[in-house]
Amino acid sequence: MAFSRKFFTALAATTVIGAGIPAAASAQPASFALPTPQELTTGSSAASAGVASWSLEQATKLHLLAMGHHRNEEAQRIAQDWANQAARGEVEFHANVGRGNTAHDRGTGNIYRLAPHEAAQRIAWLLNPTNRTGDGKGFGVSGVDAHGNVYLAEFFLH
């Protein structure tokens, strides 16, 4: 199943409404049906559609924004660098989690190595309501499809 614009509109609305931001309440007409996690994960072929990393990246960004974090260009560059390192095979993974090889003095984060169905499951999880943090951090998120996996890098500045 390819993720459509309808899906991302639903994801954005769900994430923002779940965070308690009232402006999103009018984002969709009352007749608009949100996809269920089962619809998102059952028979998903996101990777073959060529959108797995992009979809997961966008869903993660929306989720982190709803939590109270804020985008940061430096963190975004570092996350992109980390994702590229993972795609090139330069990252060591333990239980499908690794760290990039640069910018450890600037902040912290992880790189997740996910099979396509795991990426779809994570997107479904990101549809859940979130809790806001009082001390949001500058973040960057980048996703890359490579070698049959989705690599998602998240980086948070100190």
N, C-alpha and C positions, 0 to 999 in steps of 0.2 A: 504494500500500500504506500503510495507516495503521499507526503504531507502537503496539503493544499493551503491556499491563502485562508480558507475558512478555518482550518485547523489553527493557524497562527493567530487569527483574530480571536478565536475561542480561547487559546492559550493565554493571550495577553489579557483578555477580559477576566478570565478565571484567576490569573495570578494577581492582577491589580485589585479585583474585588476581594479576593482572599486576604489581601494585605490591608483591607479596610479603606481603600482610596475611593471615595464616592464618585469621582469623575468618570470612572469606568462603568458605572451602573447603566448609563445610557448608550454604551458602545454598541450594543446589539439589540435588535427588536426582541420582544418577549417570545416570539415564535422560534428564535434561534436555538438550536439544540447543540449543546456541547458534546464533543466526543467522549466516550467513556474510556478508561484505561484498557479495557478488553478490546475495544475497537482499534486502539492504537497499537496493541501488541500482537493480536491474533493475525497470523499470516503476514506479518510485516515484511516488506521487501525494500525497506528504505535505502539500504546500501546499493542495491541494484538500480534503484531510481536515481542514484547519484546525489542524494540530498541528505544522507544520514548525518554527516558531520555538521553541515550548515544548520539543519533542523535542531540538532542537539545544542549547538552553540547558541542559537537564538533563544531557545527555551531556557537555557541556563542563564543567559544575560537577563531575561525578563524576570526569572526567579530571584536572582541576586538583587536586582533593582527593587523588587517588591519587598525584599528583606531589609532594605535601607542602605545597601552599599551603593557606590557611585562609580561610574565609568572613569577610567583614567588612561590617558594615551600611553604613558610609560609602561604601565602594567599591561596594556594591550599588546604593545610591542614585545614585551618579555613573554607573554603567553603565546604569541605567534611564533616566536623563536623556539620556545619549548615544544610546541606541537610539531614544528618542522624537524627538530632534533629527534623526536620520537618516530616520525615518519621515515627518517633516514636510518633508523636503527641505532642511534647514538645514546639511547636511554636504557638503563637497567630497570626492569620491572620486577616487583615482588607482589604476588597476588593481584596482578594487573594494575598496579599503581606504581608510578615512578615520579621522579623529579627531573627537571631540566638541569643542564650543566652550567648555567650562567645565572647571574643576578641574585645569588643567595643572600647577599648583603643588603638587598633592596626590599625583600619581603619573602613571602612563603607561598607555597601552592603545591598542586599535584597535577600529574598527567594520568588520565584514566585510559586504559586500553580496553575497548569494548567491542564485542561481536555485534553485528547489526541488530540482532534481536535484543541484546542488552541495551543498546542505544535507544531503541523504541520503548523498552521498559522504563528507562531513566526519564525519557520525555514524559511518559505517562505519570511517573512519580512527581515530576515537576508541576503537574497540573493541580496537585494538592495545595490547599491553603498553606500559607507560610507565616512564620512569626517574624515580626520586625525586630531588628537589633538597634540598640541605642547608640552604638558606636560603629556606624558603617565605615567600611574601608574602601579605598580606591582599588578597583579590580580590572582585570582583563581576562577574556575568555577567547580561546581559539580552538577550532576543530579541524581535523584533517582526516580524510579517508585514505588509507594506504594498506597494502598487503592484506586486504579483506577485513581490516579492523577500522574502527573509528577511534582516533586519538583526540581526547578532549583535555586541553590544558587550562587550568584556572590559576591565576596568580593574583595575590593580594599584597599591596604595599604595606610596609610597617606603619 
